[in-house]
Amino acid sequence: MEHTQLVLLALLAGLVVGAAIVGLVVGALRARDRSMAQTAVDVPEGVEAMLDAMDDPAFVCDTSSTVLALSPAAEVFGVHAGEVIAAEELKRVARVARDTGSGISENLRLRRGAAPAEARLVAVRATPISARLTLLVLRDITERERVEEMRRDFVANTSHELKTPVGAVGLLAEAIESAADDPAQVRHFASRMQAEVTRLASLVNRIMSLSRLQASDELRDVRDVSIDEVVTAALEAYTVQADAAQVTVVRGGTKGLWVRGEPQILTEALGNLVANAIAYSPQGSKVGVGVKLDDTVVEIAVTDRGIGIPETDQHRVFERFYRADQARSRRTGGTGLGLSIVKHAVQRHGGEVRLWSRPERGSTFTIRLPMTEAPDLDTVRPKPRRKSRKTLTTPVPAKGDTA
């Protein structure tokens, strides 16, 4: 009996000791796994495939800021596999995310390529995926921020520009009321009010034109457009202005060229260049409008011998409400929107606007548009119908018509 008890006691002790040993082994294995997880630098399975499928720049780095895996788009910001991150800002963001153990987001200014490349505004999201590895995703928001800034500036500038003529009309209305007994003063103030109303209407129309060009994604009335007709229409629209300014407009160059687009928008764009050339030209001078074909590009150049534009200001002339000569613009009623309309109109037609200018020597604005083949006018224009020989009677005019 005592022997049996001893055997059972020994078996129980063996079970306890075995369980303790197993527990120690399991604990040691778990500790090893935790240690390996904390010190592992291998990219988790599936992360590289995810990076390959991403359009945005993204990469995984370790505690030494060495890039272990990246998306194809990440290299534009100077990030390369196996190399240390060059941008100190990215290193800092990755370190903060790793130390806090949670994802963070920041907007940074980063260069796409080496200097003097333009610094881009980039939204960076850093997320730790292990104790030693951090995933960073970059999104270039420069254009979005630029559009928002342009929109804010446009609203602010428009409000400021509208305030001037509206205020002038109000003051002139008060002046007319106070001078009601003086017909000469009434006529004087009325003429000035008419000038301010005309300026206000021109400003509103130009704002609406620019808004349409920026808002619509496609042109509405696209067809084959004759450059000869566009030039003719633009010059005829400003004949009176040229005569009043004693400026001669000279036309020349290649004829018979065609482009695809909206005739009205192209005519307005060219007309803005002609109007500016006349406004900034001295009396007795000439404004030239020339057309030529450069390979497959139609070039329409408008040249004046005016005040010119300094090189430091040439990059700003296409901005909204920018005026090269503030005093002259106030005298002529310029809105500062003409060249901005030209730029957007030409860009909408797949072209570009170039500028050459020197102070006191004049300026040349060149519209460049893709050429298209001249249409077959015989198939476009309907042939006139022959009168039937059997029709001998003259129709009687309806009531209200003239024969």
PEQUINOR-V685341 format. One record per pair of residues at least 6 apart in sequence whose ideal C-beta (glycine too) atoms are under 8 Angstrom apart, sorted by sequence separation. I is the first residue (numbers start at 1). J is the second residue. D is the distance in whole Angstrom. If there is no record, write none. Layout:
# PEQUINOR-V685341
<<I;J;D> <I;J;D>>
This chain:
# PEQUINOR-V685341
<<61;67;5> <62;68;6> <79;85;7> <85;91;5> <97;103;6> <111;117;5> <112;118;7> <128;134;5> <129;135;5> <179;185;4> <180;186;7> <242;248;7> <281;287;6> <292;298;8> <293;299;7> <316;322;5> <323;329;4> <328;334;7> <346;352;6> <357;363;4> <397;403;5> <51;58;6> <60;67;7> <61;68;7> <67;74;8> <79;86;8> <97;104;5> <111;118;7> <127;134;7> <128;135;8> <179;186;6> <242;249;5> <259;266;7> <291;298;7> <292;299;5> <317;324;6> <329;336;7> <346;353;5> <356;363;7> <357;364;7> <51;59;7> <59;67;5> <60;68;5> <78;86;5> <96;104;6> <111;119;5> <112;120;6> <126;134;6> <127;135;5> <291;299;7> <309;317;6> <355;363;7> <356;364;5> <51;60;7> <59;68;8> <60;69;5> <70;79;6> <78;87;7> <85;94;7> <110;119;7> <111;120;7> <126;135;7> <127;136;8> <176;185;8> <278;287;6> <291;300;5> <292;301;8> <355;364;7> <59;69;7> <60;70;7> <70;80;8> <77;87;7> <109;119;5> <110;120;6> <126;136;5> <127;137;8> <175;185;8> <176;186;6> <179;189;7> <239;249;8> <277;287;4> <290;300;8> <291;301;8> <343;353;5> <355;365;6> <356;366;8> <59;70;4> <70;81;6> <79;90;8> <93;104;7> <109;120;7> <125;136;7> <238;249;8> <289;300;7> <290;301;5> <313;324;7> <323;334;6> <342;353;6> <354;365;7> <355;366;8> <58;70;7> <59;71;7> <67;79;6> <69;81;7> <109;121;6> <110;122;5> <124;136;6> <125;137;5> <289;301;7> <353;365;6> <354;366;5> <47;60;6> <57;70;8> <58;71;5> <67;80;6> <68;81;7> <93;106;6> <108;121;8> <109;122;7> <124;137;7> <176;189;5> <274;287;7> <288;301;7> <289;302;5> <290;303;7> <323;336;5> <353;366;7> <57;71;6> <67;81;5> <107;121;6> <108;122;5> <124;138;6> <125;139;8> <175;189;5> <176;190;6> <235;249;6> <288;302;7> <289;303;8> <321;335;7> <322;336;6> <353;367;6> <354;368;7> <56;71;7> <58;73;8> <59;74;5> <67;82;7> <93;108;7> <107;122;7> <123;138;7> <274;289;7> <287;302;7> <288;303;4> <309;324;5> <321;336;4> <353;368;7> <55;71;8> <57;73;4> <58;74;6> <66;82;7> <67;83;6> <107;123;5> <108;124;5> <122;138;5> <123;139;5> <235;251;6> <287;303;7> <288;304;8> <320;336;7> <321;337;7> <351;367;6> <352;368;5> <43;60;6> <54;71;4> <56;73;6> <57;74;4> <66;83;7> <67;84;8> <89;106;8> <106;123;8> <107;124;7> <122;139;7> <172;189;5> <176;193;7> <287;304;5> <307;324;7> <320;337;6> <322;339;8> <351;368;5> <51;69;6> <55;73;6> <66;84;6> <67;85;6> <90;108;7> <105;123;7> <106;124;5> <122;140;6> <123;141;5> <172;190;8> <307;325;6> <322;340;8> <351;369;4> <51;70;6> <52;71;7> <54;73;7> <57;76;7> <65;84;5> <66;85;8> <89;108;5> <105;124;7> <121;140;7> <122;141;7> <270;289;8> <285;304;7> <286;305;7> <350;369;7> <351;370;7> <51;71;4> <52;72;7> <57;77;6> <59;79;5> <64;84;7> <65;85;5> <89;109;8> <90;110;8> <105;125;5> <120;140;5> <121;141;5> <122;142;8> <172;192;6> <173;193;7> <231;251;6> <285;305;5> <320;340;5> <349;369;6> <350;370;5> <41;62;5> <48;69;5> <87;108;8> <89;110;7> <104;125;8> <105;126;8> <121;142;5> <172;193;4> <285;306;8> <307;328;8> <318;339;5> <319;340;7> <346;367;5> <349;370;8> <47;69;6> <57;79;7> <103;125;6> <104;126;6> <120;142;5> <317;339;5> <318;340;6> <346;368;8> <87;110;6> <103;126;6> <281;304;5> <282;305;7> <342;365;7> <346;369;7> <61;85;6> <103;127;4> <121;145;5> <168;192;8> <169;193;6> <172;196;7> <280;304;6> <281;305;6> <282;306;7> <318;342;7> <43;68;5> <65;90;8> <103;128;7> <168;193;8> <249;274;7> <277;302;5> <281;306;5> <318;343;4> <342;367;7> <43;69;5> <65;91;5> <102;128;7> <277;303;7> <278;304;8> <280;306;4> <339;365;8> <41;68;7> <101;128;6> <169;196;5> <228;255;5> <277;304;4> <280;307;6> <110;138;8> <112;140;8> <168;196;5> <169;197;6> <228;256;7> <274;302;6> <276;304;8> <65;94;7> <97;126;4> <228;257;8> <249;278;7> <273;302;4> <277;306;7> <96;126;7> <97;127;6> <98;128;5> <227;257;5> <233;263;8> <237;267;8> <270;300;6> <93;124;5> <97;128;5> <165;196;5> <169;200;7> <226;257;8> <227;258;7> <247;278;5> <94;126;5> <165;197;8> <226;258;6> <227;259;6> <270;302;7> <61;94;6> <77;110;6> <78;111;7> <93;126;5> <98;131;8> <225;258;6> <230;263;6> <234;267;5> <238;271;6> <245;278;5> <77;111;8> <90;124;7> <98;132;8> <107;141;7> <165;199;5> <166;200;7> <224;258;5> <225;259;5> <229;263;7> <233;267;5> <237;271;5> <241;275;7> <245;279;7> <247;281;5> <257;291;6> <63;98;7> <77;112;6> <78;113;7> <89;124;8> <165;200;4> <224;259;8> <225;260;7> <318;353;7> <76;112;5> <78;114;7> <98;134;5> <224;260;6> <225;261;5> <230;266;5> <234;270;4> <238;274;5> <242;278;5> <245;281;7> <247;283;7> <250;286;5> <252;288;7> <253;289;8> <255;291;7> <257;293;6> <76;113;7> <97;134;5> <223;260;7> <225;262;8> <230;267;5> <234;271;4> <237;274;8> <238;275;5> <241;278;5> <246;283;4> <247;284;8> <248;285;8> <249;286;7> <250;287;7> <251;288;8> <252;289;8> <253;290;4> <254;291;5> <162;200;7> <165;203;7> <222;260;6> <223;261;8> <225;263;5> <233;271;8> <241;279;8> <245;283;7> <246;284;6> <247;285;6> <248;286;5> <249;287;5> <250;288;5> <251;289;5> <252;290;5> <253;291;4> <254;292;5> <317;355;7> <222;261;6> <223;262;8> <231;270;7> <235;274;6> <247;286;7> <248;287;7> <249;288;8> <250;289;7> <251;290;8> <252;291;8> <253;292;5> <254;293;6> <259;298;6> <94;134;5> <222;262;6> <223;263;8> <230;270;6> <234;274;5> <238;278;6> <247;287;6> <249;289;7> <162;203;7> <221;262;5> <225;266;6> <257;298;5> <314;355;6> <94;136;6> <161;203;6> <162;204;8> <219;261;6> <220;262;7> <221;263;8> <93;136;7> <219;262;5> <221;264;8> <314;357;6> <280;324;7> <77;122;8> <242;287;7> <280;325;7> <90;136;6> <219;265;7> <309;355;7> <311;357;8> <280;328;7> <309;357;4> <158;207;6> <279;328;7> <308;357;5> <310;359;6> <308;358;5> <309;359;7> <308;359;4> <213;265;7> <307;359;7> <308;360;6> <279;332;5> <307;360;7> <308;361;5> <235;289;7> <297;351;8> <308;362;6> <309;363;6> <234;289;8> <279;334;7> <308;363;6> <305;361;7> <306;362;5> <305;362;4> <306;363;7> <231;289;6> <304;362;5> <209;268;7> <303;362;7> <304;363;6> <231;291;7> <303;363;7> <304;364;8> <77;138;6> <303;364;4> <276;338;6> <302;364;7> <275;338;7> <276;339;7> <301;364;6> <302;365;5> <74;138;7> <227;291;6> <301;365;7> <302;366;8> <68;133;7> <273;338;8> <301;366;5> <272;338;4> <273;339;8> <300;366;7> <301;367;8> <272;339;7> <299;366;6> <300;367;4> <299;367;7> <60;129;7> <63;132;5> <231;300;7> <272;341;6> <273;342;6> <299;368;5> <300;369;8> <62;132;5> <230;300;8> <272;342;5> <298;368;7> <62;133;6> <227;298;6> <297;368;5> <298;369;5> <61;133;7> <62;134;8> <269;341;7> <297;369;7> <298;370;8> <60;133;6> <61;134;6> <227;300;7> <268;341;7> <269;342;5> <297;370;6> <298;371;5> <60;134;7> <294;368;8> <296;370;7> <297;371;6> <60;135;5> <61;136;7> <296;371;5> <59;135;8> <60;136;8> <269;345;4> <58;135;7> <59;136;6> <268;345;7> <269;346;6> <58;136;7> <293;371;6> <58;137;4> <266;345;7> <57;137;8> <58;138;7> <265;345;5> <56;137;6> <57;138;4> <281;362;8> <47;129;7> <56;138;6> <57;139;8> <54;137;8> <56;139;5> <57;140;8> <265;348;7> <266;349;7> <280;363;8> <265;349;8> <44;129;6> <44;130;7> <277;363;8> <262;349;8> <47;135;7> <261;349;4> <277;365;8> <44;133;8> <260;349;7> <276;365;8> <40;130;7> <43;133;7> <259;349;7> <41;132;6> <38;130;8> <39;131;8> <40;132;7> <41;133;7> <273;365;5> <37;130;7> <38;131;4> <39;132;7> <40;133;8> <37;131;7> <38;132;7> <273;367;7> <270;367;7> <269;367;7> <266;369;8> <261;369;7> <210;320;7> <259;369;5> <260;370;7> <259;370;7> <259;371;6> <260;372;5> <258;371;7> <259;372;6> <257;371;6> <258;372;5> <258;373;7> <258;374;5> <258;375;7> <256;374;7> <210;337;6> <213;341;7> <206;335;5> <219;348;6> <207;337;7> <210;340;6> <214;344;6> <219;349;7> <202;333;7> <206;337;4> <210;341;5> <213;344;4> <203;335;5> <206;338;7> <209;341;6> <213;345;6> <202;335;6> <199;333;5> <203;337;8> <210;344;7> <198;333;7> <206;341;6> <213;348;6> <199;335;8> <195;333;7> <224;372;6> <224;374;8> <224;375;5> <161;321;6> <157;320;6> <157;321;5> <154;320;6> <153;320;7> <161;335;7> <161;336;8>>
